[in-house]
Amino acid sequence: MKFVITPSFSEIPEEWPSIVIGAGPAGLTAAYVLAREGLKPLVLEASPWIGGISRTHEWEGNRIDIGGHRFFTKSVLVQELWGEMMDEPMLKVPRLSRIFYRGKFYQYPLKILNTVGNLGVVESVRMLMSYVKARVFPVRPEESFEDWVRNRFGDRLYRTFFKTYTEKVWGIPCTEIRADWAAQRIHGLSFVSAVMNALRNSGNVKSLITTFDYPRLGPGMLWESAAGKVVEMGGAVVTGARVVKVEHEGGRVSAVEVESGGEVRRVRCGQVISSMPLSVLVRQLVPGPPEAVREAAAGLRYRDFLIVALRCRRADVFPDNWIYIHAAEVRVGRIQNFRNWSAEMIAEGGGTTLGMEYFCSRGDDLWEMRDEDLVAQARREIVSLGLAEEGDIGEEGHVIRELNAYPVYDAEYRAHVTTLSEWFGGCATLQTVGRNGMHRYNNQDHSMLAGYYAAMRQLGRPGEDPWEVNTERSYHEEQVLAERKDTDVTEILASEQTPVE
Ligand SMILES: Cc1cc2nc3c(=O)[nH]c(=O)nc-3n(C[C@H](O)[C@H](O)[C@H](O)COP(=O)(O)OP(=O)(O)OC[C@H]3O[C@@H](n4cnc5c(N)ncnc54)[C@H](O)[C@@H]3O)c2cc1C
C-alpha cells in the first residue's frame, strides 16, 4: 500500500496547532490517537520513509526489515491499536530461531538433549564444574559484565553463550561493560534456572511451539496504513521534512522550524510531541535549556546498525526466521530469512532474501565500508559458515545503514535521562516520546504506549505519564520472563524482541 502525503512541504501553513515529530511507531501512534479524537496533527518526518526503525524497505521487489520486527505485546491497548490501524489481520508466524556456534545449531529456548548433544558429555561436565568453581570462588569485586555472568554461570558457559554475541552487539569487550547492566538485563536468570528450563523444554515439546504476529508485507505495512489513516482523518504527514529548531517561551512551545531540500519553513504551534533523539532535540531548543540539561543530552550514546540483504536462489536455505551467529570468526551477528517471516516479502521468482545484520558505530570500519565490500563480506561469511553455497547467493546485494539503532545503557545514561525527563516534565506542551525520544530500549509496543499517553495528555484525558512506560513495568516483566519456559538470554542481550523491550 502507498500512503498519502499531504500537504507537500511548500504547502505547510505558517501555523498548525498540534505537531508530531517523527513518523515511527511513537509519533504515528500519537498522531493516530489525536486524529481519532478530532485533533488534526501535522506529522513531520525527516526521512523519505514511514515507520522509523520499524519500516520495511523495498529492494527489487523484495521487502526487508531493519532487523526482523516481531509483533509481541502484553498490552491489550496496543493490540487494539494494531487492529484499528491496519485493515487486515496480521499473520501468525511460527517461530524458530537458533544459535549458531562452532558449526552447530543450539535450539532456543535451550533443550537439554540438543545442548548436551552439541557440547558433548565431557564439555557439559566441564561446564558444570566451571559453574561450581565460580560459585565457590566468585570474582570479587564484581565490576564487569564478564564478572557478573561468570559468577552466576561459570566461565565455560559464559564463553559459549554470552561473550562473543554480546561483544558483537556492543562492540566492546565484556570486561568493559558494567555489571549492573547485566543485573538489569538478565535479572532473575541463573545457571540452575537455565538448566531447569532446558529440562522442561525437552520434556514438553508442544509447549515450545510459539508464534508471533507479523503483517504480511512487513512492519512497514502497519505504519504506512496508520499514516494513511491519520491523513484520512484530516491530519497531514510530510516526509523529507526535518525539524531543525524548536522554539519555546514562558514554559510553552511556540514554533518549529522545518527544513527540506535547503528550504526552511517556520510553523507556529501550541503543542509538540517529538520522537527525535533526545540529544538532538535539546540541541535544537531555542532558547537553549540550562547547561546541566545540555550536558546530559550530550552524554547520551548510541549504537548503530546495518543490514546487508542478499538474494538466495534456494528457498529452503534454513528453516529459522533468524539465526544468532555467536561464531567469533565472522562479523555478522544475526541472519534473517525473510521468506520465513512472510512469503510475500519475497519478489516473484522464488528463492529467498537473507538479511545479514551487523552491529557497528558510525565512523568504524564496518560503517565506513563501501557497499560493494559489505556485500562481498556478507557473501563470504554466509558461505564460510556453511549455511549456503556460493552458487546459491546472488552477486548483488543491498545495504541499509541505521544510525542510533540502539540507545546505549552506559554508566552515566540513567543520571542523564533523569535530568532530561525532569526538565521536559516541566513543559507540558513539548512532550518527548519513543525509543530515542526517551533513550529507552523500547520495542514498538512501548514506543506506541508512550505516544498514546502523550496524546492523551495533550487531549487533557487521564492516562499514565509517558515517562513511566517501560520502567517499573519492564522490571516486573523481566521477572515474569525469567520464569518463563522460553526465556531467551540471547535476545535479552541483543535487547530486542523480548517482552523486556
Ligand atoms: C535491529 C532491531 C530489531 C528490532 N526488532 C524489533 C522487534 O522484533 N519487535 C519490536 O517491536 N521492536 C523491534 N525493534 C525496536 C523498534 O524498531 C523500535 O522500538 C521502534 O521503531 C521505535 O519507534 P519510535 O517511534 O520510538 O522511534 P523510531 O522508529 O526511531 O522513529 C523515530 C522517527 O523520527 C524521525 N526523526 C528523527 N529526527 C527527526 C527530525 N529532526 N525531524 C523529523 N523527524 C525526525 C526518524 O527519521 C524516525 O522516522 C528493533 C530495533 C532494532 C534496531
PDBQT file of the ligand as one rigid body, heavy atoms in Angstrom, charges set to zero:
ROOT
HETATM    1  C1  LIG A 601      17.721  -4.430  14.826  1.00  0.00    +0.000 C 
HETATM    2  C2  LIG A 601      16.423  -4.087  15.502  1.00  0.00    +0.000 A 
HETATM    3  C3  LIG A 601      15.440  -5.060  15.651  1.00  0.00    +0.000 A 
HETATM    4  C4  LIG A 601      14.243  -4.745  16.289  1.00  0.00    +0.000 A 
HETATM    5  N1  LIG A 601      13.284  -5.724  16.432  1.00  0.00    +0.000 NA
HETATM    6  C5  LIG A 601      12.098  -5.418  16.995  1.00  0.00    +0.000 A 
HETATM    7  C6  LIG A 601      11.068  -6.399  17.084  1.00  0.00    +0.000 A 
HETATM    8  O1  LIG A 601      11.248  -7.548  16.686  1.00  0.00    +0.000 OA
HETATM    9  N2  LIG A 601       9.881  -6.044  17.616  1.00  0.00    +0.000 N 
HETATM   10  C7  LIG A 601       9.639  -4.762  18.063  1.00  0.00    +0.000 A 
HETATM   11  O2  LIG A 601       8.524  -4.485  18.497  1.00  0.00    +0.000 OA
HETATM   12  N3  LIG A 601      10.604  -3.811  18.013  1.00  0.00    +0.000 NA
HETATM   13  C8  LIG A 601      11.821  -4.105  17.500  1.00  0.00    +0.000 A 
HETATM   14  N4  LIG A 601      12.797  -3.152  17.422  1.00  0.00    +0.000 N 
HETATM   15  C9  LIG A 601      12.550  -1.841  18.029  1.00  0.00    +0.000 C 
HETATM   16  C10 LIG A 601      11.728  -0.896  17.128  1.00  0.00    +0.000 C 
HETATM   17  O3  LIG A 601      12.405  -0.717  15.912  1.00  0.00    +0.000 OA
HETATM   18  C11 LIG A 601      11.594   0.428  17.840  1.00  0.00    +0.000 C 
HETATM   19  O4  LIG A 601      11.100   0.215  19.139  1.00  0.00    +0.000 OA
HETATM   20  C12 LIG A 601      10.627   1.407  17.194  1.00  0.00    +0.000 C 
HETATM   21  O5  LIG A 601      10.857   1.606  15.828  1.00  0.00    +0.000 OA
HETATM   22  C13 LIG A 601      10.762   2.729  17.937  1.00  0.00    +0.000 C 
HETATM   23  O6  LIG A 601       9.800   3.630  17.475  1.00  0.00    +0.000 OA
HETATM   24  P1  LIG A 601       9.980   5.189  17.718  1.00  0.00    +0.000 P 
HETATM   25  O7  LIG A 601       8.865   5.832  17.023  1.00  0.00    +0.000 OA
HETATM   26  O8  LIG A 601      10.171   5.419  19.162  1.00  0.00    +0.000 OA
HETATM   27  O9  LIG A 601      11.374   5.559  17.037  1.00  0.00    +0.000 OA
HETATM   28  P2  LIG A 601      11.873   5.422  15.542  1.00  0.00    +0.000 P 
HETATM   29  O10 LIG A 601      11.402   4.163  14.939  1.00  0.00    +0.000 OA
HETATM   30  O11 LIG A 601      13.338   5.669  15.629  1.00  0.00    +0.000 OA
HETATM   31  O12 LIG A 601      11.161   6.646  14.808  1.00  0.00    +0.000 OA
HETATM   32  C14 LIG A 601      11.579   7.977  15.000  1.00  0.00    +0.000 C 
HETATM   33  C15 LIG A 601      11.345   8.759  13.713  1.00  0.00    +0.000 C 
HETATM   34  O13 LIG A 601      11.687  10.132  13.929  1.00  0.00    +0.000 OA
HETATM   35  C16 LIG A 601      12.312  10.628  12.758  1.00  0.00    +0.000 C 
HETATM   36  N5  LIG A 601      13.109  11.817  13.100  1.00  0.00    +0.000 N 
HETATM   37  C17 LIG A 601      14.261  11.855  13.802  1.00  0.00    +0.000 A 
HETATM   38  N6  LIG A 601      14.708  13.141  13.883  1.00  0.00    +0.000 NA
HETATM   39  C18 LIG A 601      13.801  13.913  13.233  1.00  0.00    +0.000 A 
HETATM   40  C19 LIG A 601      13.707  15.319  12.983  1.00  0.00    +0.000 A 
HETATM   41  N7  LIG A 601      14.625  16.178  13.421  1.00  0.00    +0.000 N 
HETATM   42  N8  LIG A 601      12.632  15.775  12.284  1.00  0.00    +0.000 NA
HETATM   43  C20 LIG A 601      11.684  14.907  11.834  1.00  0.00    +0.000 A 
HETATM   44  N9  LIG A 601      11.740  13.580  12.045  1.00  0.00    +0.000 NA
HETATM   45  C21 LIG A 601      12.785  13.077  12.743  1.00  0.00    +0.000 A 
HETATM   46  C22 LIG A 601      13.153   9.453  12.291  1.00  0.00    +0.000 C 
HETATM   47  O14 LIG A 601      13.513   9.576  10.918  1.00  0.00    +0.000 OA
HETATM   48  C23 LIG A 601      12.215   8.284  12.557  1.00  0.00    +0.000 C 
HETATM   49  O15 LIG A 601      11.415   8.006  11.442  1.00  0.00    +0.000 OA
HETATM   50  C24 LIG A 601      14.016  -3.433  16.794  1.00  0.00    +0.000 A 
HETATM   51  C25 LIG A 601      15.005  -2.450  16.646  1.00  0.00    +0.000 A 
HETATM   52  C26 LIG A 601      16.210  -2.775  16.020  1.00  0.00    +0.000 A 
HETATM   53  C27 LIG A 601      17.284  -1.728  15.887  1.00  0.00    +0.000 C 
ENDROOT
TORSDOF 0
